[in-house]
């Protein structure tokens, strides 16, 4: 009797999330995991800020957390110390994927290269343009007609890794930096789970060729674009 591989359940992708702020994208992943809408298991959350509301979201969902904000003396933890403790925690959790979702520290190339899993980052612009901070303000100042968000593989160079997916919107003449931020965040909440689903199903790969061998013949060139909004 033959087995239909397509009907076989997908093994949950073990995900660790690094956060610095409110964690709205983390909450989207938690909701999708709890609803069975995404084949993932969030194995832990690391924050470099002890006041990040993302920690509350994780604790409410019974997800292990690690707060790496200050050393025992009360001094803010330096990046090398943070990376040492974060790497130890990630090795203990053994994730399949590390997601930077609103994580606001720049990680070293050594940490990225030696992490136990590949990393992806959610960035609020249509990379490769507008790397770094204050993207919404800069987009308005430049008079851009399109804006959005990107998910890319994390490399040693800031916001420069292979872009996997993007969500796009049209900039309205009345948009402010604040309204654009709100609109882009709504796209982020759709783009992140969609991208992780593609990774879980091996439609997207973080290997050098960026697409699985089964899908290279029909997938469009990266980045894949999720939607165009008004």
C-alpha positions as CSV (number, residue, x, y, z in Angstrom):
1,X,0.0,0.0,0.0
2,X,1.5,3.3,-1.1
3,X,1.8,6.3,1.2
4,X,0.9,9.8,0.1
5,X,3.8,11.9,1.4
6,X,1.7,15.1,0.9
7,X,-0.7,13.9,3.6
8,X,2.1,13.3,6.2
9,X,2.1,15.9,9.0
10,X,5.0,18.4,8.9
11,X,7.4,18.1,11.8
12,X,7.1,21.2,13.9
13,X,9.9,23.7,13.4
14,X,11.7,24.5,16.7
15,X,12.0,28.3,16.9
16,X,13.8,30.6,19.3
17,X,12.9,34.3,19.2
18,X,15.1,37.2,20.1
19,X,13.2,40.4,21.1
20,X,13.7,43.8,22.6
21,X,10.3,45.4,22.7
22,X,6.6,44.8,22.9
23,X,6.7,41.5,21.0
24,X,3.6,41.9,18.7
25,X,5.2,39.7,16.1
26,X,6.0,37.1,18.8
27,X,2.3,37.2,19.8
28,X,1.3,36.4,16.2
29,X,3.6,33.4,16.3
30,X,2.3,32.3,19.7
31,X,-1.3,32.6,18.5
32,X,-0.6,30.6,15.3
33,X,1.2,27.9,17.3
34,X,-1.6,27.6,19.8
35,X,-4.2,27.5,17.1
36,X,-2.3,24.8,15.1
37,X,-2.1,27.2,12.2
38,X,1.7,26.9,12.0
39,X,3.8,23.8,12.4
40,X,6.1,25.4,15.0
41,X,7.2,25.0,18.5
42,X,8.6,28.1,20.2
43,X,11.2,26.7,22.4
44,X,12.3,29.9,24.0
45,X,12.5,33.7,24.0
46,X,15.6,35.8,24.7
47,X,15.4,39.5,25.5
48,X,18.1,42.0,26.0
49,X,15.7,44.2,27.9
50,X,14.2,43.1,31.2
51,X,11.2,45.5,30.7
52,X,10.3,44.1,27.3
53,X,6.5,43.3,27.2
54,X,7.4,40.4,24.9
55,X,8.6,38.5,28.0
56,X,5.1,38.8,29.5
57,X,3.6,37.4,26.3
58,X,6.1,34.4,26.4
59,X,5.5,33.7,30.1
60,X,1.7,33.8,29.6
61,X,2.1,31.1,26.9
62,X,4.4,29.0,29.2
63,X,7.4,29.6,26.9
64,X,10.8,29.6,28.5
65,X,12.5,33.0,28.7
66,X,16.1,34.2,29.2
67,X,16.6,37.9,30.2
68,X,20.1,39.0,29.3
69,X,20.0,42.7,30.0
70,X,22.3,43.4,33.0
71,X,25.2,41.6,34.8
72,X,25.1,40.9,38.5
73,X,26.6,44.3,39.4
74,X,23.6,46.0,37.7
75,X,25.6,47.3,34.8
76,X,24.1,46.8,31.3
77,X,25.4,43.7,29.7
78,X,28.0,44.2,27.0
79,X,27.4,42.6,23.6
80,X,30.2,40.0,24.1
81,X,28.7,38.9,27.4
82,X,25.2,38.9,25.9
83,X,26.4,36.8,23.0
84,X,28.2,34.3,25.3
85,X,25.1,33.7,27.4
86,X,22.7,33.8,24.4
87,X,24.7,31.2,22.6
88,X,24.7,28.9,25.6
89,X,21.0,29.2,25.9
90,X,20.4,28.6,22.2
91,X,22.6,25.5,22.3
92,X,20.5,24.3,25.3
93,X,17.2,24.9,23.4
94,X,18.5,23.4,20.1
95,X,16.2,25.4,17.7
96,X,15.9,24.7,14.0
97,X,15.5,28.5,13.3
98,X,16.3,31.7,15.2
99,X,14.0,34.6,14.6
100,X,15.0,38.2,15.3
101,X,11.6,40.0,15.8
102,X,12.2,43.6,16.9
103,X,15.6,42.7,18.3
104,X,17.6,46.0,18.6
105,X,21.2,44.9,19.2
106,X,23.7,44.3,16.4
107,X,25.1,40.8,16.6
108,X,28.7,39.9,15.7
109,X,29.6,37.8,12.7
110,X,31.2,35.3,15.0
111,X,28.0,34.9,17.0
112,X,25.9,34.5,13.8
113,X,28.3,32.0,12.2
114,X,28.5,29.9,15.4
115,X,24.8,29.9,16.3
116,X,23.2,26.4,16.4
117,X,20.7,27.4,13.7
118,X,20.2,29.9,10.9
119,X,18.7,33.3,11.7
120,X,16.1,35.4,10.0
121,X,15.3,39.1,10.7
122,X,12.2,41.1,10.1
123,X,13.1,44.6,8.8
124,X,10.7,47.4,8.2
125,X,11.7,48.4,4.7
126,X,11.9,47.0,1.2
127,X,15.5,45.9,1.4
128,X,18.1,46.5,0.1
129,X,16.9,50.1,0.5
130,X,16.6,51.8,3.9
131,X,18.7,49.6,6.0
132,X,19.1,50.5,9.7
133,X,16.8,52.7,11.8
134,X,14.0,55.2,11.3
135,X,12.9,53.6,8.0
136,X,9.4,55.1,8.0
137,X,10.5,58.6,8.5
138,X,13.2,58.3,5.8
139,X,10.7,56.8,3.3
140,X,8.4,59.8,3.7
141,X,11.3,62.3,3.5
142,X,12.4,60.7,0.3
143,X,8.9,60.8,-1.3
144,X,8.8,57.1,-1.9
145,X,5.6,55.7,-3.4
146,X,6.1,52.1,-2.1
147,X,7.1,50.8,1.4
148,X,6.8,47.6,3.3
149,X,8.8,45.1,5.2
150,X,11.3,42.3,4.4
151,X,12.5,39.1,6.0
152,X,16.1,38.3,5.3
153,X,18.8,35.8,6.4
154,X,21.0,37.4,9.1
155,X,24.6,37.8,8.1
156,X,27.5,39.8,9.7
157,X,26.7,42.8,7.5
158,X,23.7,44.8,8.9
159,X,20.4,44.1,7.0
160,X,22.4,42.7,4.0
161,X,21.6,39.0,4.0
162,X,19.5,37.3,1.2
163,X,16.0,38.7,1.2
164,X,13.5,35.9,1.3
165,X,10.1,37.6,1.4
166,X,8.6,41.0,1.3
167,X,5.2,42.6,1.9
168,X,4.5,45.8,0.0
169,X,2.1,48.8,0.4
170,X,1.5,52.1,-1.4
171,X,2.5,55.2,0.6
172,X,-0.5,57.5,1.0
173,X,0.0,61.3,0.5
174,X,-1.3,61.8,4.0
175,X,0.9,59.2,5.7
176,X,3.1,60.1,8.6
177,X,5.9,58.1,10.0
178,X,3.6,56.9,12.7
179,X,0.8,55.9,10.4
180,X,3.3,54.1,8.1
181,X,4.7,52.3,11.1
182,X,1.2,51.1,12.0
183,X,0.4,50.0,8.5
184,X,3.7,48.2,8.0
185,X,3.3,46.4,11.3
186,X,0.0,44.9,10.0
187,X,2.0,43.6,7.0
188,X,4.7,42.2,9.4
189,X,2.0,40.2,11.2
190,X,1.2,38.5,7.9
191,X,4.6,38.2,6.4
192,X,6.4,36.5,9.3
193,X,4.1,33.5,9.8
194,X,3.8,33.1,6.0
195,X,7.6,33.0,5.6
196,X,8.0,30.6,8.5
197,X,5.4,28.3,7.0
198,X,7.3,28.3,3.7
199,X,10.4,27.4,5.6
200,X,8.7,24.6,7.6
201,X,7.4,23.1,4.3
202,X,10.8,23.4,2.7
203,X,9.4,25.6,0.0
204,X,12.0,28.2,1.1
205,X,15.5,27.1,2.3
206,X,18.2,29.1,4.1
207,X,20.9,27.1,2.3
208,X,23.1,28.8,-0.2
209,X,20.7,28.3,-3.1
210,X,17.8,29.7,-1.1
211,X,15.2,27.3,-2.6
212,X,14.8,23.6,-2.2
213,X,15.6,21.4,-5.1
214,X,12.0,20.4,-5.6
215,X,10.8,23.9,-6.1
216,X,13.6,25.6,-8.0
217,X,11.8,25.1,-11.3
218,X,8.6,27.0,-10.5
219,X,9.3,29.4,-7.7
220,X,9.9,33.0,-8.8
221,X,13.2,34.7,-8.1
222,X,13.5,35.9,-4.5
223,X,12.3,37.8,-2.7
224,X,8.8,36.4,-2.8
225,X,6.2,39.1,-2.4
226,X,3.2,38.4,-0.2
227,X,0.8,41.2,-1.1
228,X,0.2,44.7,-2.4
229,X,-1.9,46.9,-0.2
230,X,-3.9,49.8,-1.7
